Amino acid sequence: MPERAHKRAAEIVRKEINLLLGLAEQVGIDEATLRQDLRMSHTDWVQWLSVLRDAPLPSSPALPVLLQHVGCLTSRLDRELRLTYA
């Protein structure tokens, strides 16, 4: 991946993970449950969280797969939060 595309991908991952972690906190879901819902091993989860501290993007799971799972889970948590406060 070219350097510019890699930087942009890392920015997107950071934003999406931060959004997911924020929603999970509001809903009251811990990181272990998030990891299980994302179907990730502990090692993979730790590597992806390290992207928040500017670590390189891990190769597993593949970036498109990760973003799809994070997006689905973020959407589900957002709906739960909205129903709670509706």
C-alpha positions as CSV (number, residue, x, y, z in Angstrom):
1,M,0.0,0.0,0.0
2,P,1.4,3.4,-0.9
3,E,2.5,5.6,2.0
4,R,-0.3,8.1,1.6
5,A,-3.0,5.4,1.3
6,H,-1.5,3.7,4.4
7,K,-1.7,6.9,6.4
8,R,-5.3,7.5,5.3
9,A,-6.3,3.9,6.2
10,A,-4.7,4.3,9.6
11,E,-6.7,7.5,10.2
12,I,-9.9,5.8,9.3
13,V,-9.2,2.8,11.5
14,R,-8.4,5.1,14.5
15,K,-11.6,7.1,14.0
16,E,-13.7,3.9,13.7
17,I,-12.2,2.2,16.7
18,N,-12.5,5.3,18.8
19,L,-16.2,5.6,17.8
20,L,-16.8,2.0,18.7
21,L,-15.0,2.3,22.0
22,G,-17.0,5.4,22.9
23,L,-20.3,3.8,22.1
24,A,-19.4,0.6,23.9
25,E,-18.6,2.7,27.0
26,Q,-21.9,4.5,26.8
27,V,-23.8,1.2,26.4
28,G,-21.8,-0.5,29.1
29,I,-20.0,-3.1,27.1
30,D,-16.4,-4.1,28.1
31,E,-13.5,-4.7,25.7
32,A,-13.6,-8.4,26.1
33,T,-17.2,-8.5,24.9
34,L,-16.3,-6.1,22.0
35,R,-13.4,-8.4,21.0
36,Q,-15.8,-11.4,21.0
37,D,-18.4,-9.6,19.0
38,L,-15.7,-8.7,16.5
39,R,-14.6,-12.4,16.3
40,M,-11.0,-11.5,17.2
41,S,-8.4,-13.2,19.1
42,H,-6.9,-11.3,22.1
43,T,-3.7,-10.8,20.2
44,D,-5.4,-9.4,17.1
45,W,-7.5,-7.1,19.3
46,V,-4.4,-5.7,21.1
47,Q,-2.6,-5.2,17.7
48,W,-5.6,-3.3,16.3
49,L,-5.9,-1.2,19.5
50,S,-2.2,-0.3,19.2
51,V,-3.1,1.5,15.9
52,L,-4.6,4.1,18.2
53,R,-1.0,4.8,19.4
54,D,0.3,5.0,15.8
55,A,1.4,1.4,15.5
56,P,1.4,-0.1,11.9
57,L,-1.8,-1.7,10.6
58,P,-1.9,-5.4,11.4
59,S,-2.5,-7.8,8.6
60,S,-5.1,-9.9,10.4
61,P,-7.9,-9.6,10.1
62,A,-7.7,-7.9,6.8
63,L,-8.6,-4.2,6.8
64,P,-11.8,-4.5,4.9
65,V,-13.0,-7.3,7.1
66,L,-12.1,-5.4,10.2
67,L,-13.9,-2.3,9.0
68,Q,-17.0,-4.3,8.1
69,H,-17.2,-5.9,11.5
70,V,-16.5,-2.6,13.3
71,G,-19.1,-0.8,11.2
72,C,-21.8,-3.5,11.9
73,L,-21.1,-3.5,15.6
74,T,-21.0,0.3,15.8
75,S,-24.4,0.5,14.1
76,R,-25.8,-2.1,16.5
77,L,-24.5,-0.2,19.5
78,D,-25.8,3.1,18.2
79,R,-29.3,1.6,17.8
80,E,-29.2,0.2,21.3
81,L,-28.2,3.6,22.7
82,R,-30.9,5.4,20.7
83,L,-33.5,2.9,22.0
84,T,-32.3,3.4,25.5
85,Y,-32.8,7.1,25.4
86,A,-35.9,7.2,23.2
